[in-house]
Amino acid sequence: MSTTMWLRSAAAALPGPPVDNAALGARIGLPAEWIDRFVGTRARHFAKGRTDLAGLCERAARDALGRAGLAARELDFVVLATATPDALMPTTAAVVADRLGAGDVPVYQLQSGCSGTVQALALARALLADGAGRGLVLGGDVAAKHLDLDQDFRSMRPAQLVNYVVFGDGAGAAVVSADRAPGAARCAAVGHRPVLPGVAPGQRLEWYGAAERDSSLPPATEDYAAVEQRVPELAEQAAKEQLAALDWTGEQLDHLLPPQLGGRMTTAITARLRAALGAERAAELSCVADTGNTGNALLLQQLALLLPLLREGERTLAVCVESSRWITGTLALGPEGRSV
Amino acid sequence: MSTTMWLRSAAAALPGPPVDNAALGARIGLPAEWIDRFVGTRARHFAKGRTDLAGLCERAARDALGRAGLAARELDFVVLATATPDALMPTTAAVVADRLGAGDVPVYQLQSGCSGTVQALALARALLADGAGRGLVLGGDVAAKHLDLDQDFRSMRPAQLVNYVVFGDGAGAAVVSADRAPGAARCAAVGHRPVLPGVAPGQRLEWYGAAERDSSLPPATEDYAAVEQRVPELAEQAAKEQLAALDWTGEQLDHLLPPQLGGRMTTAITARLRAALGAERAAELSCVADTGNTGNALLLQQLALLLPLLREGERTLAVCVESSRWITGTLALGPEGRSV
């Protein structure tokens, strides 16, 4: 591919105050120590209400536009990735673009899980290749509307209960462009692909039409054993393949943005990636322990942490793994090598 | 833009037998004559079950691949547009791509209303511009899961009741490529854009997480007065602007694919477009009277009807209007002029 995408800014938005394990544990009947030990996430934020994704995305977008020194009307497109839109129609992307005053530029909303921001960045690069100059990439999730904190948790099975401690709400935004701007990070590679053909999904998040409102099906189901087993393997495989495609070595990596499933798993995956890639020098950038798994927001939150630290010539590798239908995603930032 | 996209095949899939106005009217307490007269849709198909979108898309995809003479493993990407996915995660697009055996190519699912197939085709063109060779574009909706046919309709307000006669279920598929293939139609233009900034949505389709399962909010709301007024105006405006951008005149149009809201509105919009564009010679291609409004499937159904009729050198203009957040979409097929 000949199109180079530049990452000009990134920002994140989280709703309300953090909910720590003591407060959450008291609510759902789990000891805070159990959450600390087995999940490793210290806090998360929960949005109030069903339609807060648009508000979170708008906040993150205004921050990212400000950091890039751009007005919304200077954008050529808006892309939003989420698993949990405010409504099926109109799209949250269209609502946010309208609120920002982005004008009549094309707006896309990707339905996606944890690989969504990589998908949105890949779509953005394709739009730049098709002639666009600059665009806004948004990602976020409001899982809180799937979580009924008023129910009786005593009869809930662990496979359901874990959703209440793993997920959090948030949004992120990034401004990308085809032209280099001062301080922008060069996107050396961005890609996503399905893996494990034919293997059952590790997560399923239902939605219900009118005809299913009385369904007794659980709204969200996870196979955490499969997730715990597969995600580290898939992260390693995706990272190795991305480095090989770029002709980069692990030793060259300055920053590593690992998958953000939970504090404990992320720590383990980072250790595995450092060892497998020989990337002992790479600094980990993670946020999950303080925000929970915010789905499509996570990579943008990591990028918002990274960009102020990033120095000319440094190399960064980000890895995502989506465990619904299994998908891996990678993003590489760096000054050299061909774009892939 | 320099990328030309070729439309190699299109196909549609509808579930079960058609449900005519006599059968539907008896169920919901409306005279068949009223539906005939005020909506102008004779029949529609309803999918059984919540997760039939994947099955419908798979059927349409296999048909379209067969018509294009391609195997799924020869695709470079899969894009699916829908307002009504089978689940929030995994995406229906990922499920269909896995069933088809499309391998590890990028898969995108757009959340979208009636402009969705144009959005998917625009995304496909961008992916071709970014280096892909050929891809599969899918669109479809299963509105049936929003329609509870077992309820008491006597207390339902007309604004809700009309949903039961307007919508139908279906899916469509198209194969596109960057290289010309024998019999392929040249995509001269494809684009979509938000219009009417700040104007309230004409449609809203909710979804509910666990915390809202007991909500008394209606799952779908429409402002049909706004839809009836705005859509014809917006269709005319979008058609005129697309022709001007292409340097085409209405007299040159051989085929016209108008928005498909309902049989009666579509007939009126076609008459308006013919008069406003001077496109008296253009043959209308519509399917809504026999399938209902199938949302993201409609344009693909129209294209499946069109392609076998299309002759070398002919010009086609398709227009879509999405009335949730207001969006217009256009697709032009033809042999000359720059791609826009």
Interface residues (C-beta under 8 A of the other chain):
Chain A: M1 T3 R50 A83 T84 P85 A87 L88 M89 P90 T91 A93 A94 V95 A97 D98 G101 A102 G103 D104 V105 P106 V107 Y108 Q109 L110 Q111 S112 G113 Q119 A122 L123 R125 A126 L127 A129 D130 G131 A144 K145 H146 L147 D148 L149 G191 H192 R193 P194 V195 P197 G198 P201 Q203 R204 L205 E206 W207 Y208 G209 A210 A211 E212 R213 P219 A220 S324 R325 I327
Chain B: M1 T3 R50 A83 T84 P85 A87 L88 M89 P90 T91 A93 A94 V95 A97 D98 G101 A102 G103 D104 V105 P106 V107 Y108 Q109 L110 Q111 S112 G113 Q119 A122 L123 R125 A126 L127 A129 D130 G131 A144 K145 H146 L147 D148 L149 G191 H192 R193 P194 V195 P197 G198 P201 Q203 R204 L205 E206 W207 Y208 G209 A210 A211 E212 R213 P219 A220 S324 R325 I327
